[in-house]
Amino acid sequence: MANIHSQKKRILRSERERLENRLYTSTIKTYFRKLEGLVESGDSAEAGSAHRELVSTIDKAVKRGAMHKNTGARKKSRAARTLAKAGASSADLARDLRHGLVAAARALTGTPRDVAGRAGTGTAR
């Protein structure tokens, strides 16, 4: 056990962060097993809903730093392949992918949408 006060605080904080990271990874694994079960049972509507929930959780874990961005991308890709086995239309998958990429680009660049729904260019029309 540490003797220095700040080190004691650091030990407590790192344990709290470790448990939070484990919560994210465990939840992602659970949602993935749920998605695989729904795909095997052939329930494509529920599988689509479970896929959106899984992708959202992965994005949150990446944003919080509980998971590396490449790991998150790999898991989302694997989930999309699993969902494709259920016979989900490619249009639905493309829409979800497009929405995720646009949201990620907007978050990285910090560009808000203008009134017409397009990314702001900074020039008046």
OpenMM code with the backbone's topology and positions (N, CA, C; nanometers):
from openmm import Vec3, app, unit

residues = "MET ALA ASN ILE HIS SER GLN LYS LYS ARG ILE LEU ARG SER GLU ARG GLU ARG LEU GLU ASN ARG LEU TYR THR SER THR ILE LYS THR TYR PHE ARG LYS LEU GLU GLY LEU VAL GLU SER GLY ASP SER ALA GLU ALA GLY SER ALA HIS ARG GLU LEU VAL SER THR ILE ASP LYS ALA VAL LYS ARG GLY ALA MET HIS LYS ASN THR GLY ALA ARG LYS LYS SER ARG ALA ALA ARG THR LEU ALA LYS ALA GLY ALA SER SER ALA ASP LEU ALA ARG ASP LEU ARG HIS GLY LEU VAL ALA ALA ALA ARG ALA LEU THR GLY THR PRO ARG ASP VAL ALA GLY ARG ALA GLY THR GLY THR ALA ARG".split()
positions = [
    Vec3(0.0853, -0.1187, 0.0000),
    Vec3(0.0000, 0.0000, 0.0000),
    Vec3(0.0886, 0.1234, 0.0000),
    Vec3(0.0438, 0.2217, -0.0737),
    Vec3(0.1221, 0.3443, -0.0859),
    Vec3(0.1145, 0.4266, 0.0430),
    Vec3(0.2189, 0.5051, 0.0683),
    Vec3(0.2216, 0.5940, 0.1835),
    Vec3(0.1823, 0.7364, 0.1454),
    Vec3(0.2044, 0.7730, 0.0216),
    Vec3(0.1789, 0.9092, -0.0230),
    Vec3(0.0289, 0.9259, -0.0502),
    Vec3(-0.0255, 1.0368, 0.0000),
    Vec3(-0.1697, 1.0600, -0.0085),
    Vec3(-0.2192, 1.0618, -0.1529),
    Vec3(-0.1491, 1.1317, -0.2411),
    Vec3(-0.1936, 1.1409, -0.3799),
    Vec3(-0.1880, 1.0047, -0.4494),
    Vec3(-0.0922, 0.9231, -0.4105),
    Vec3(-0.0833, 0.7896, -0.4692),
    Vec3(-0.1987, 0.7011, -0.4221),
    Vec3(-0.2412, 0.7181, -0.2972),
    Vec3(-0.3575, 0.6442, -0.2471),
    Vec3(-0.4819, 0.6822, -0.3263),
    Vec3(-0.4962, 0.8120, -0.3535),
    Vec3(-0.6103, 0.8579, -0.4327),
    Vec3(-0.6029, 0.8011, -0.5744),
    Vec3(-0.4834, 0.7970, -0.6286),
    Vec3(-0.4654, 0.7454, -0.7642),
    Vec3(-0.5030, 0.5973, -0.7710),
    Vec3(-0.4667, 0.5209, -0.6688),
    Vec3(-0.5011, 0.3781, -0.6637),
    Vec3(-0.6527, 0.3605, -0.6636),
    Vec3(-0.7225, 0.4413, -0.5835),
    Vec3(-0.8678, 0.4319, -0.5775),
    Vec3(-0.9311, 0.4712, -0.7110),
    Vec3(-0.8789, 0.5766, -0.7717),
    Vec3(-0.9345, 0.6235, -0.8990),
    Vec3(-0.9113, 0.5213, -1.0105),
    Vec3(-0.7925, 0.4628, -1.0143),
    Vec3(-0.7637, 0.3656, -1.1199),
    Vec3(-0.8515, 0.2412, -1.1054),
    Vec3(-0.8818, 0.2020, -0.9825),
    Vec3(-0.9707, 0.0877, -0.9611),
    Vec3(-1.1124, 0.1207, -1.0086),
    Vec3(-1.1571, 0.2400, -0.9785),
    Vec3(-1.2903, 0.2840, -1.0215),
    Vec3(-1.2982, 0.2887, -1.1748),
    Vec3(-1.1936, 0.3397, -1.2392),
    Vec3(-1.1897, 0.3461, -1.3854),
    Vec3(-1.1834, 0.2064, -1.4467),
    Vec3(-1.1089, 0.1163, -1.3839),
    Vec3(-1.0984, -0.0208, -1.4343),
    Vec3(-1.2351, -0.0887, -1.4332),
    Vec3(-1.3103, -0.0687, -1.3246),
    Vec3(-1.4431, -0.1293, -1.3161),
    Vec3(-1.5385, -0.0702, -1.4197),
    Vec3(-1.5261, 0.0587, -1.4455),
    Vec3(-1.6105, 0.1219, -1.5472),
    Vec3(-1.5770, 0.0678, -1.6859),
    Vec3(-1.4479, 0.0504, -1.7144),
    Vec3(-1.4067, -0.0056, -1.8432),
    Vec3(-1.4566, -0.1486, -1.8582),
    Vec3(-1.4505, -0.2261, -1.7514),
    Vec3(-1.5004, -0.3638, -1.7555),
    Vec3(-1.6498, -0.3673, -1.7792),
    Vec3(-1.7213, -0.2703, -1.7238),
    Vec3(-1.8653, -0.2627, -1.7453),
    Vec3(-1.8966, -0.2457, -1.8934),
    Vec3(-1.8233, -0.1569, -1.9600),
    Vec3(-1.8450, -0.1364, -2.1036),
    Vec3(-1.8138, -0.2631, -2.1826),
    Vec3(-1.6975, -0.3232, -2.1576),
    Vec3(-1.6594, -0.4398, -2.2373),
    Vec3(-1.7542, -0.5571, -2.2132),
    Vec3(-1.7973, -0.5740, -2.0886),
    Vec3(-1.8895, -0.6820, -2.0570),
    Vec3(-2.0249, -0.6594, -2.1239),
    Vec3(-2.0721, -0.5361, -2.1230),
    Vec3(-2.2001, -0.5037, -2.1859),
    Vec3(-2.1935, -0.5267, -2.3360),
    Vec3(-2.0821, -0.4899, -2.3973),
    Vec3(-2.0661, -0.5105, -2.5410),
    Vec3(-2.0695, -0.6590, -2.5744),
    Vec3(-2.0019, -0.7401, -2.4948),
    Vec3(-2.0031, -0.8846, -2.5183),
    Vec3(-2.1449, -0.9404, -2.5045),
    Vec3(-2.2179, -0.8930, -2.4041),
    Vec3(-2.3546, -0.9399, -2.3825),
    Vec3(-2.4436, -0.9029, -2.5002),
    Vec3(-2.4345, -0.7770, -2.5471),
    Vec3(-2.5146, -0.7338, -2.6607),
    Vec3(-2.4781, -0.8121, -2.7863),
    Vec3(-2.3500, -0.8459, -2.8010),
    Vec3(-2.3085, -0.9214, -2.9199),
    Vec3(-2.3664, -1.0624, -2.9165),
    Vec3(-2.3646, -1.1248, -2.7998),
    Vec3(-2.4252, -1.2580, -2.7875),
    Vec3(-2.5761, -1.2516, -2.8151),
    Vec3(-2.6397, -1.1448, -2.7689),
    Vec3(-2.7829, -1.1257, -2.7940),
    Vec3(-2.8087, -1.1113, -2.9443),
    Vec3(-2.7233, -1.0329, -3.0121),
    Vec3(-2.7375, -1.0147, -3.1567),
    Vec3(-2.7213, -1.1476, -3.2295),
    Vec3(-2.6200, -1.2247, -3.1923),
    Vec3(-2.5981, -1.3538, -3.2577),
    Vec3(-2.7173, -1.4473, -3.2363),
    Vec3(-2.7741, -1.4459, -3.1159),
    Vec3(-2.8906, -1.5289, -3.0878),
    Vec3(-3.0105, -1.4900, -3.1720),
    Vec3(-3.0321, -1.3600, -3.1885),
    Vec3(-3.1440, -1.3129, -3.2699),
    Vec3(-3.1238, -1.3465, -3.4172),
    Vec3(-2.9997, -1.3401, -3.4633),
    Vec3(-2.9714, -1.3744, -3.6027),
    Vec3(-2.9975, -1.5229, -3.6260),
    Vec3(-2.9553, -1.6064, -3.5320),
    Vec3(-2.9774, -1.7503, -3.5460),
    Vec3(-3.1257, -1.7852, -3.5433),
    Vec3(-3.2038, -1.7100, -3.4625),
    Vec3(-3.3474, -1.7384, -3.4550),
    Vec3(-3.4235, -1.6831, -3.5755),
    Vec3(-3.3585, -1.5928, -3.6523),
    Vec3(-3.4196, -1.5410, -3.7735),
    Vec3(-3.5052, -1.4171, -3.7528),
    Vec3(-3.4979, -1.3561, -3.6379),
    Vec3(-3.5772, -1.2358, -3.6086),
    Vec3(-3.4993, -1.1123, -3.6533),
    Vec3(-3.5158, -1.0741, -3.7804),
    Vec3(-3.4332, -0.9661, -3.8359),
    Vec3(-3.4713, -0.8293, -3.7811),
    Vec3(-3.5986, -0.8079, -3.7474),
    Vec3(-3.6396, -0.6776, -3.6930),
    Vec3(-3.5746, -0.6544, -3.5569),
    Vec3(-3.5812, -0.7538, -3.4712),
    Vec3(-3.5181, -0.7426, -3.3394),
    Vec3(-3.3666, -0.7380, -3.3522),
    Vec3(-3.3128, -0.8090, -3.4505),
    Vec3(-3.1685, -0.8082, -3.4717),
    Vec3(-3.1213, -0.6691, -3.5122),
    Vec3(-3.1986, -0.6003, -3.5953),
    Vec3(-3.1629, -0.4643, -3.6345),
    Vec3(-3.1618, -0.3709, -3.5153),
    Vec3(-3.2599, -0.3861, -3.4282),
    Vec3(-3.2665, -0.3037, -3.3070),
    Vec3(-3.1478, -0.3342, -3.2147),
    Vec3(-3.1165, -0.4622, -3.1986),
    Vec3(-3.0033, -0.5011, -3.1143),
    Vec3(-2.8716, -0.4510, -3.1731),
    Vec3(-2.8621, -0.4499, -3.3069),
    Vec3(-2.7405, -0.4011, -3.3726),
    Vec3(-2.7203, -0.2528, -3.3446),
    Vec3(-2.8274, -0.1736, -3.3552),
    Vec3(-2.8162, -0.0299, -3.3262),
    Vec3(-2.7744, -0.0058, -3.1816),
    Vec3(-2.8289, -0.0841, -3.0905),
    Vec3(-2.7942, -0.0711, -2.9494),
    Vec3(-2.6473, -0.1076, -2.9260),
    Vec3(-2.6018, -0.2133, -2.9921),
    Vec3(-2.4626, -0.2559, -2.9800),
    Vec3(-2.3675, -0.1504, -3.0338),
    Vec3(-2.3964, -0.0970, -3.1516),
    Vec3(-2.3106, 0.0040, -3.2128),
    Vec3(-2.3052, 0.1289, -3.1263),
    Vec3(-2.4192, 0.1678, -3.0697),
    Vec3(-2.4234, 0.2843, -2.9818),
    Vec3(-2.3353, 0.2626, -2.8592),
    Vec3(-2.3414, 0.1450, -2.8006),
    Vec3(-2.2606, 0.1146, -2.6829),
    Vec3(-2.1121, 0.1134, -2.7177),
    Vec3(-2.0777, 0.0591, -2.8339),
    Vec3(-1.9376, 0.0584, -2.8770),
    Vec3(-1.8880, 0.2008, -2.8953),
    Vec3(-1.9690, 0.2854, -2.9595),
    Vec3(-1.9293, 0.4243, -2.9796),
    Vec3(-1.9081, 0.4966, -2.8468),
    Vec3(-1.9941, 0.4708, -2.7504),
    Vec3(-1.9791, 0.5331, -2.6185),
    Vec3(-1.8514, 0.4856, -2.5506),
    Vec3(-1.8209, 0.3562, -2.5624),
    Vec3(-1.6996, 0.3025, -2.5004),
    Vec3(-1.5750, 0.3643, -2.5624),
    Vec3(-1.5766, 0.3831, -2.6942),
    Vec3(-1.4628, 0.4450, -2.7627),
    Vec3(-1.4495, 0.5906, -2.7198),
    Vec3(-1.5634, 0.6595, -2.7123),
    Vec3(-1.5621, 0.8001, -2.6736),
    Vec3(-1.5089, 0.8175, -2.5311),
    Vec3(-1.5439, 0.7269, -2.4414),
    Vec3(-1.5011, 0.7361, -2.3020),
    Vec3(-1.3577, 0.6872, -2.2805),
    Vec3(-1.3014, 0.6209, -2.3815),
    Vec3(-1.1651, 0.5713, -2.3686),
    Vec3(-1.1559, 0.4309, -2.3120),
    Vec3(-1.2685, 0.3640, -2.2997),
    Vec3(-1.2678, 0.2275, -2.2477),
    Vec3(-1.2216, 0.1285, -2.3539),
    Vec3(-1.2236, 0.1726, -2.4802),
    Vec3(-1.1878, 0.0851, -2.5909),
    Vec3(-1.1157, 0.1687, -2.6965),
    Vec3(-1.0157, 0.1103, -2.7586),
    Vec3(-0.9426, 0.1792, -2.8647),
    Vec3(-1.0328, 0.1930, -2.9864),
    Vec3(-1.0128, 0.2993, -3.0646),
    Vec3(-1.1024, 0.3248, -3.1786),
    Vec3(-1.0945, 0.2150, -3.2837),
    Vec3(-0.9776, 0.1564, -3.3038),
    Vec3(-0.9670, 0.0484, -3.4023),
    Vec3(-1.0390, -0.0774, -3.3535),
    Vec3(-1.0322, -0.1030, -3.2238),
    Vec3(-1.1042, -0.2169, -3.1673),
    Vec3(-1.2541, -0.1955, -3.1836),
    Vec3(-1.2990, -0.0731, -3.1582),
    Vec3(-1.4403, -0.0419, -3.1765),
    Vec3(-1.4843, -0.0594, -3.3204),
    Vec3(-1.4013, -0.0144, -3.4144),
    Vec3(-1.4338, -0.0293, -3.5559),
    Vec3(-1.4392, -0.1764, -3.5949),
    Vec3(-1.3469, -0.2556, -3.5429),
    Vec3(-1.3461, -0.3987, -3.5739),
    Vec3(-1.4720, -0.4669, -3.5203),
    Vec3(-1.5119, -0.4306, -3.3984),
    Vec3(-1.6310, -0.4915, -3.3398),
    Vec3(-1.7582, -0.4495, -3.4136),
    Vec3(-1.7648, -0.3233, -3.4573),
    Vec3(-1.8807, -0.2775, -3.5336),
    Vec3(-1.8873, -0.3473, -3.6687),
    Vec3(-1.7723, -0.3694, -3.7302),
    Vec3(-1.7684, -0.4394, -3.8582),
    Vec3(-1.8155, -0.5834, -3.8414),
    Vec3(-1.7703, -0.6476, -3.7358),
    Vec3(-1.8110, -0.7848, -3.7089),
    Vec3(-1.9616, -0.7926, -3.6828),
    Vec3(-2.0142, -0.6939, -3.6117),
    Vec3(-2.1579, -0.6904, -3.5841),
    Vec3(-2.2370, -0.6706, -3.7131),
    Vec3(-2.1861, -0.5858, -3.8023),
    Vec3(-2.2552, -0.5625, -3.9297),
    Vec3(-2.2554, -0.6894, -4.0149),
    Vec3(-2.1436, -0.7620, -4.0142),
    Vec3(-2.1387, -0.8885, -4.0895),
    Vec3(-2.2371, -0.9889, -4.0309),
    Vec3(-2.2464, -0.9925, -3.8983),
    Vec3(-2.3393, -1.0839, -3.8330),
    Vec3(-2.4826, -1.0475, -3.8689),
    Vec3(-2.5125, -0.9178, -3.8680),
    Vec3(-2.6470, -0.8737, -3.9025),
    Vec3(-2.6785, -0.9036, -4.0484),
    Vec3(-2.5805, -0.8935, -4.1361),
    Vec3(-2.6021, -0.9214, -4.2778),
    Vec3(-2.6423, -1.0676, -4.2990),
    Vec3(-2.5956, -1.1557, -4.2125),
    Vec3(-2.6337, -1.2968, -4.2220),
    Vec3(-2.7831, -1.3146, -4.1966),
    Vec3(-2.8418, -1.2211, -4.1191),
    Vec3(-2.9844, -1.2314, -4.0865),
    Vec3(-3.0709, -1.1920, -4.2042),
    Vec3(-3.0088, -1.1401, -4.3099),
    Vec3(-3.0856, -1.1009, -4.4267),
    Vec3(-3.1341, -0.9579, -4.4190),
    Vec3(-3.0727, -0.8770, -4.3341),
    Vec3(-3.1097, -0.7360, -4.3291),
    Vec3(-3.0719, -0.6730, -4.4617),
    Vec3(-3.1542, -0.5811, -4.5060),
    Vec3(-3.1290, -0.5208, -4.6366),
    Vec3(-3.0010, -0.4391, -4.6325),
    Vec3(-2.9310, -0.4358, -4.7424),
    Vec3(-2.8074, -0.3598, -4.7493),
    Vec3(-2.8354, -0.2110, -4.7380),
    Vec3(-2.9566, -0.1678, -4.7743),
    Vec3(-2.9925, -0.0263, -4.7610),
    Vec3(-2.9964, 0.0136, -4.6142),
    Vec3(-3.0501, -0.0746, -4.5293),
    Vec3(-3.0527, -0.0453, -4.3857),
    Vec3(-2.9116, -0.0361, -4.3300),
    Vec3(-2.8254, -0.1305, -4.3699),
    Vec3(-2.6879, -0.1279, -4.3223),
    Vec3(-2.6148, -0.0034, -4.3722),
    Vec3(-2.6374, 0.0332, -4.4976),
    Vec3(-2.5725, 0.1518, -4.5535),
    Vec3(-2.6200, 0.2775, -4.4823),
    Vec3(-2.7495, 0.2839, -4.4521),
    Vec3(-2.8029, 0.4004, -4.3814),
    Vec3(-2.7397, 0.4127, -4.2422),
    Vec3(-2.7329, 0.3001, -4.1703),
    Vec3(-2.6726, 0.3033, -4.0373),
    Vec3(-2.5255, 0.3417, -4.0445),
    Vec3(-2.4535, 0.2883, -4.1423),
    Vec3(-2.3124, 0.3197, -4.1584),
    Vec3(-2.2942, 0.4665, -4.1931),
    Vec3(-2.3745, 0.5156, -4.2855),
    Vec3(-2.3655, 0.6554, -4.3271),
    Vec3(-2.3934, 0.7478, -4.2082),
    Vec3(-2.4954, 0.7142, -4.1307),
    Vec3(-2.5290, 0.7954, -4.0135),
    Vec3(-2.4138, 0.7952, -3.9139),
    Vec3(-2.3530, 0.6799, -3.8922),
    Vec3(-2.2406, 0.6712, -3.7984),
    Vec3(-2.1202, 0.7499, -3.8456),
    Vec3(-2.0898, 0.7435, -3.9762),
    Vec3(-1.9745, 0.8165, -4.0293),
    Vec3(-1.9969, 0.9669, -4.0252),
    Vec3(-2.1186, 1.0110, -4.0576),
    Vec3(-2.1478, 1.1545, -4.0551),
    Vec3(-2.1395, 1.2069, -3.9128),
    Vec3(-2.1953, 1.1314, -3.8180),
    Vec3(-2.1913, 1.1749, -3.6787),
    Vec3(-2.0478, 1.1794, -3.6275),
    Vec3(-1.9669, 1.0801, -3.6659),
    Vec3(-1.8272, 1.0775, -3.6221),
    Vec3(-1.7487, 1.1940, -3.6815),
    Vec3(-1.7717, 1.2225, -3.8108),
    Vec3(-1.7018, 1.3340, -3.8748),
    Vec3(-1.7433, 1.4664, -3.8124),
    Vec3(-1.8715, 1.4805, -3.7824),
    Vec3(-1.9192, 1.6029, -3.7201),
    Vec3(-1.8592, 1.6203, -3.5813),
    Vec3(-1.8467, 1.5104, -3.5078),
    Vec3(-1.7889, 1.5186, -3.3737),
    Vec3(-1.6412, 1.5562, -3.3793),
    Vec3(-1.5696, 1.5034, -3.4786),
    Vec3(-1.4268, 1.5323, -3.4899),
    Vec3(-1.4009, 1.6760, -3.5340),
    Vec3(-1.4789, 1.7234, -3.6300),
    Vec3(-1.4548, 1.8578, -3.6830),
    Vec3(-1.5269, 1.9648, -3.6050),
    Vec3(-1.6302, 1.9275, -3.5329),
    Vec3(-1.7054, 2.0245, -3.4554),
    Vec3(-1.7925, 2.1148, -3.5401),
    Vec3(-1.8297, 2.0700, -3.6605),
    Vec3(-1.9124, 2.1528, -3.7478),
    Vec3(-2.0593, 2.1217, -3.7229),
    Vec3(-2.1351, 2.2220, -3.6831),
    Vec3(-2.2786, 2.1984, -3.6620),
    Vec3(-2.3525, 2.1993, -3.7954),
    Vec3(-2.4746, 2.1526, -3.7939),
    Vec3(-2.5564, 2.1536, -3.9146),
    Vec3(-2.6174, 2.2920, -3.9312),
    Vec3(-2.6351, 2.3340, -4.0570),
    Vec3(-2.7049, 2.4599, -4.0807),
    Vec3(-2.8552, 2.4317, -4.0930),
    Vec3(-2.9325, 2.5310, -4.1262),
    Vec3(-3.0774, 2.5178, -4.1278),
    Vec3(-3.1235, 2.4130, -4.2283),
    Vec3(-3.0574, 2.4040, -4.3415),
    Vec3(-3.0981, 2.3097, -4.4454),
    Vec3(-3.0523, 2.1675, -4.4159),
    Vec3(-2.9794, 2.1461, -4.3061),
    Vec3(-2.9370, 2.0123, -4.2705),
    Vec3(-2.8001, 1.9756, -4.3229),
    Vec3(-2.7319, 2.0710, -4.3892),
    Vec3(-2.5982, 2.0436, -4.4406),
    Vec3(-2.4961, 2.0918, -4.3397),
    Vec3(-2.3769, 2.0365, -4.3463),
    Vec3(-2.2702, 2.0812, -4.2590),
    Vec3(-2.2375, 2.2261, -4.2938),
    Vec3(-2.2165, 2.3067, -4.1925),
    Vec3(-2.1907, 2.4482, -4.2147),
    Vec3(-2.0591, 2.4721, -4.2880),
    Vec3(-2.0630, 2.5635, -4.3867),
    Vec3(-1.9417, 2.5941, -4.4628),
    Vec3(-1.8797, 2.7238, -4.4166),
    Vec3(-1.9545, 2.8008, -4.3369),
    Vec3(-1.8997, 2.9259, -4.2887),
    Vec3(-1.9291, 3.0433, -4.3799),
    Vec3(-1.9927, 3.0204, -4.4944),
    Vec3(-2.0260, 3.1292, -4.5853),
    Vec3(-2.1778, 3.1457, -4.5893),
    Vec3(-2.2222, 3.2684, -4.6000),
    Vec3(-2.3661, 3.2955, -4.6075),
    Vec3(-2.4167, 3.2654, -4.7478),
    Vec3(-2.5369, 3.2211, -4.7583),
    Vec3(-2.5943, 3.1897, -4.8897),
    Vec3(-2.6905, 3.2959, -4.9319),
] * unit.nanometer
topology = app.Topology()
chain = topology.addChain("A")
for resn in residues:
    res = topology.addResidue(resn, chain)
    for name in ("N", "CA", "C"):
        topology.addAtom(name, app.Element.getBySymbol(name[0]), res)
